[in-house]
């Protein structure tokens, strides 16, 4: 279960004595970025994370004030000052963050709308006022221009601009107040082609990140819920039509790992030419070339530039051994591809670790579906 899924579940199941804290602005280097959330109940443990534990205590104190008053607040934490307050937080970062703390009842009406957006596989923009008399007021903006809430045309325009850019941002509305415009995307779809033993950890790790994970195989006996309890769907399909069976699109990443040459060739034939950003193929590069040569002999050819999204061997070069390590290497490579990251050592990276705007994935619907 992903962190955002934990947060939303906490909001749905908790009573009224709950506050929600959200990072709405970041300047400089910080542990978490915009959109990180923390649910603070009146009693019991918090859910989520906004600073790795350094600021949670101060935010919890503010949350209790908010729960008592019913009025949202924005707390500003400047972590750049060289004074006792900063060292008292135990922080090693050099930045500043703004945290919106509000009664959870302010956010609950939107939880259902966000889950609907996840089910419909479309991004939404969440515009949240972060200053002035209307702190915490929100507007949901859908790609078709429809809105939920009432913040005016400037908020709608800001939401549509963020959706078009695919990036969260801060906007100034007509009345001069600032708003946090957060782009929330539906979960990434991972299609695992082959239900063998080594597919089990890949399905599990993808699901942990909140991805929608489909397992595809033509062997119905392999497609068992007890074998893949965290899969979203178990799809019984012939390899040659697997891409059609899962409706592969630009939000789909696929990994071919049946360990059968002819079966893998059919999977590869099915997914080549589709607009998917990542197609991983298990096995050495020589095996991938043999698969491509086999398809070329059948008249299925691809220009070199059309194979840029094909990764074989699948996974980052971390010296992985065994199914679990290989699964983590593949998951890491998919993250790097989706976020256009270099996937090298952070110590060798110039500039900040994080980009200056983040996009937060919506959690996948938890129910499993068997197709075919």
ABEGO torsion letter per residue (X at the ends): XBAAAAAAAAAAABBABBBBBBBABBBEBBABBBGBBBBBBABEBBBEBAAGGAAAAAAAAAAAAAAAAGBBBBBBBBAABBBAAAAAAGBABBBBBBBBBBBAAAAAAAAAAAAAAAAAGBBBBBBBBABEAABGBBBBBBAAGBBBEBAEAAAAAAAAAAAAAGBBBBBBBAAGBBBBBBBBBBBBBBBBBEABAAAAAAAAAAAAAGBBBBBBBABAAABBAAABAABABBBBBBAAAAAAAAGBBAABBBBBAAGBAAAAAAAAAAABGBABABBBBBEBAAAAAAAAAAAAAAGBBBBAAAAAABBOBBEBBAGBBEAAAAAAAAAAAAAAAAAGBAGBBAAABBEBABBABBBBBBBBBABBBBBX
